[in-house]
Amino acid sequence: MTEGNFTDYVKIHVKSGKGGQGSAHLRREKYIPKGGPDGGDGGRGGHVILKANENMWTLHHLKFKRHFTAGHGGAGGKQTSTGADGEDVYVEVPLGTVVKNTDTNETLKELMEHGEELILAKGGKGGLGNDHFKSSTNQTPRYAQPGMPGEEGNFTLEMKVLADVGLVGFPNAGKSTLLSVVTAAKPKIANYEFTTLKPNLGIVEYRDHRTFVMADIPGIIEGAAEGKGLGHYFLRHIERNSTLLFLIPADADDIKKQYDILLDELKRYNPELLDKQRLVAISKSDMLDEELKNEMKAQLDPQFTKVPYLFISAVAQQGLMELKDKLWEMMNETSVQE
């Protein structure tokens, strides 16, 4: 998936079909001149339906087609025949898509399972034919109901990336480099802030042919939860991760301070994010010798008493298997860190 083809937010307009007109037909045959009413009902209008598809990763296909209109119901016929239902329109979306009514700002549903459906606009009900209105006092009603109008509305679709591990860190912490090394993903990498403008997904191959999904999102800066920088726009993508991997470069002025800032941004955006498993990876550690590592450990051990940390280098490929082992162990734990 290329960066340009990744779309995680779209607004669409939908309109369902109106119901078909009921028939006011009166039965007239050669030997039955006064056969009475035999008008059938109109068919219902078509629905506009969202459908989750596990094979989709983006809302990009909705970027340029945002209006969806279902078919109208057919009119009823003679011999109480019902009109054809209007054609339903299906709009496929990836798993993890949150659906909101744009007009009321109400969150309707989050589609999480393959094949799960949500009717955005119900088709109008077909009108009743005159056969329904006959009675002992009105044996030849010459009227029928018109079909009901369809529904129309505006909806916002927001996609939350479904990944097992979410990478959290400041810009230029080495997240994209790590993803490119441990997965087959090809994120854009450069030595400046906000290289990653869209989330990148990669499948990490683990022991015994097992795999898990890792997502890199744009770097968080202080104030992301209030809308500064790009971080706030992508924070929702880590809501679905079971484990958060904090990446902090070894040359940071204060590793614990950076971790606290990142944690505070997550807390202000959504306190429930702190319920997830957390691991700190100190990146770019190939610039450290053993003596320097031991000095850093002496400083970090009292600071990281409840959150594990380890040293890695994506470029030198140091500590990556240990990182995978730890992530796999944490993903399969149910305990929550403080």
N, C-alpha and C positions, 0 to 999 in steps of 0.2 A: 504494500500500500504506500503510494507516494504521498508526500506531505500535501501537495496541491490537491489531491483527490480526497483528503480527509475533511469531512464536514460533520460537525457534532451538534449543530443548532440550525433548525429551519422553522419557518412559519408557513402553514398551508391553509388554503381556503377550500372547504368542502360543501357540496350541495347534493342532497339525496333526491331521488326521483319522486314525482307526485303520483298518487294513486290513480288508477284508471277509473273512468266513468262507468257507473252501473248502467245496465241496459233497461230500457222501458219497452222492450219488444212484446207484442201480443201475438199469441199463437194463431196463425191463420193457415189452415190446410184445406184441401179440396172438400173433404167430407166433415171437417170440424171448423165451421165458419166463426164460431165464438169459443175458441179454445182457452181463452183467459191469458193471464200474464205468464211469460216464460223467460223474462230477461235475467241474464246472469250478472254476477258481481264483477266489478273491475279488479284487475290484478294490483298487487301492492307495488309501490315504487321501489326502486333499487336502493340498497344501503351503500354507504361508504364505510369500509371496514379496514382497520389497521391489522396487520398480521405480522407476528414476529418470525424472523428467519435467522437461524443460527449461522448460516453461511454468509451473512452480511456483516461488514465491519464499519460501515460509514453511512451517513445520510446524504452522501454526495449526489445520489440519483434524484433527490428531491430538490436540489439546489436550483434547477432551471425549470422544473415542472411542479408548480405549487397549487394549481387549481384542479380539483377533481369533482366531476359531476356524474352521478349515477343515472341509469335509464328510467324513463317513466313507465308506469304500469299500463298494460293494455286494457281497452274497454271491454266490458262484458258483452256476451253475444246471446243469440237466441238459444232456445232449448236449455236454459239455465247454465250455459257454458261460461266459465270464469275466464276473464282476460289473463293474458300472460303477465307474470311478474316482471318488473323492470330489472335490467341487468345490474347486478352488484358490482361495485368497483373495489378492488383490493389494493391497499397500499402497503408494501412490505417494508419492514424496518428491522434494524439489528436488535439483538437481545440487549437489555439494559436501556431501552428507550423510555423516557419519561414523557407522558402526554399531559399537556395543560390546556385548558380552555383559555384562549388568549383574551376573550372578552370579559371573563369573570376572574381570571388568574387562578382558577381552581385546578388543583392537580387531580387528574382523573385516574390514572393508573400507570404502573411501571411494568412493561412487558418483559418477563424474565424467562419464559419457557418457549421452546420452538413450537410454532403452530398456534400459540396463544393469540386470541383475537379480541378486538375492541371495536364496537360499532360507534363511529364518530357521529354519523347522521343517519337516522332511521328513515327508511322510505315511507311515504304517505300511505295510509290505508286505502284500499280500493273501495269505491262506493258500492252500496247494495243495489242489486237489480230490483225491478218492480215485483218480482215473484215474492219478495219478503213482505210486501205491503198489502197483499190480498187478504181480505177478511169477509165475513158473512155480510157485512154492510157495504163493503167496497170490493166487489169481485173483479173489477178490471182497472186497477190503478194504472194510470198512464204517466207515472213519474218514477224516477230512480234517483239515487244519491250521486252527486259528483264525487270524484276522488278527493282525498285529503291532500293538502300540500305537503311537500317534503320539508326537511330541515336544512338549515344553512348555518355555517359557523366558521370561526377562525380558531386554529389550534397551533400550539407551539410544541415542537418535538425536540427534546434534549436527550442526547445520548451520553450515558455514563459507560466508560470503557470497562469491560469485564476482564480484569486481570487478577492473577493471584498475588503478585507483588507489585507495589507501586514505588517508584523511585522519587524521593523527596530531597531537594537540595537547592542551594543558591545557584544562580546562573554560573556557568563555567566550572561546576564542581566535578565534571567528568562523567555525568550520567549517560550521555549519548555514547561516549567512548566505551563505557562498561557494557551497554546494551549491544553495541556492535560486535563486541568480543565474545560475550556469552550466548548470543543468539545469532540468527541469520538476518536480523534486521539491518537496514542500511540507513540510519539516521544521518542528517546533515551535521557535520562536526566542524567547528572552527573555534578559535581562541577569542571569542568575544561574547558578551552577554546576550541572552535570548536567541541563541542559535536555533533552539527548538521552538518553533512557533505552533506546532501541532503535536498531540500525543503520538508517540511511537510505540508500537507493540512488537514484541519478539517472543518466540517460543524457546525456552531454555531446555536443552537436552540434559537429562540427569541420568543417574545410574539405572541399569536394567531397562533401558528404553523408555523410562518414565519422563514426562515433560511437565513444565508449568509455564504460565504466561507472565511476562514482566512488561510493565508499562513505564515509559519515561515521559514525564510531563514537563512543560516549561518551568524553569527555575523560579522558586518563590523568592520574593524580596520582602523586607519589612513593610507592612501595610497592605499586603496582597488581599487580606480578608476585607479591607475597606475599598478595594478596587484599584490600588496602585499597581503599576506594571502590568504584566500579563498573568501573573499567578492566579488571581481570583477567578479568572475565566475558566481555568482548568482544574481548580481544586475539586470540583464535583467528580472528576475522573478517579480520584483516589478513594471515594466513598465506598466503592465496591471491592477494593483490595482487602484481602484477609491479613496481609502482612505489609508493613511499611518499611522500606529500606532507606535510611537517611545516609546520604553520601556527603561527606565533609572532607575537603582536601587536607593533606598532611601539613601543608604550608599555611593553613589558616592561623590567624593571630590567636584565637581562643576557640578551640574545638567545642568545648562544653557550651560556651556562649552562643555559638552558631546553632548548635543543637537546640538550645532553649528558645532561640528566636523562631526557628522553624516550627517547633512544637507549639509555641504561642500562636503563630499564624493559623495552624490547623485548629487549635482550640477555639479561637475567635470565629473561625468560619463554621465549624461544626464540632462541638465538644465530644460527640460520639466517636470521632476519629481517634481519640485517645484510648478507646477501648481495644484498638487493634494491636496485634503483636508488632513490636518495633525492634529493629536492629540497626546499629550504627556501623557503617563501613568507612574507614579512613582511607581515602583514595590517594593516588599518586605517591604511595609509600615506597616506591622504588628509589626515591631520593633520600631515604633514611637508611643509615647503617644500623647494625644491631645495637650499638651503644645508645644511639639516639632513640631507637624504638623503646629500649628499656627505660630510658629517662621519661619518655612520654607515658609509658604504661604506669610508672610510679605516680605520675600526676593524674592520670585518667581513672585509675582503679577506684580511688575514693569518690570520684565524681559520678561514675557510671556503675552504681551498685545494683540497680534493678534492670538496667537495659544493657544487653551484651554488645560488645564492640569487637571489631577485628580490623587488621591492616590488609589492604589489597592494593594491587596495581594492575589496571586493565592493560596498560601498554606493555609492561614486563610480564604480564600474566602470572602474577604472584598472588597466592591466597584465594584464587577463584574457586577451586574445588571445595575448599573449606567454607567459602561463602555459600556455595550451592547446598552443601550438606546442612549448614545451619538454617538456611531458608526453608529447606524441605522439612527439617525437624520442626520448625516453628509453624509452618503451614498446617501441620498435622497435630498441633497442640490445641487445646481448648482453653488453656489458662490465659488470663489477661494480666498484662503488666500494669503497674501503678504509674 
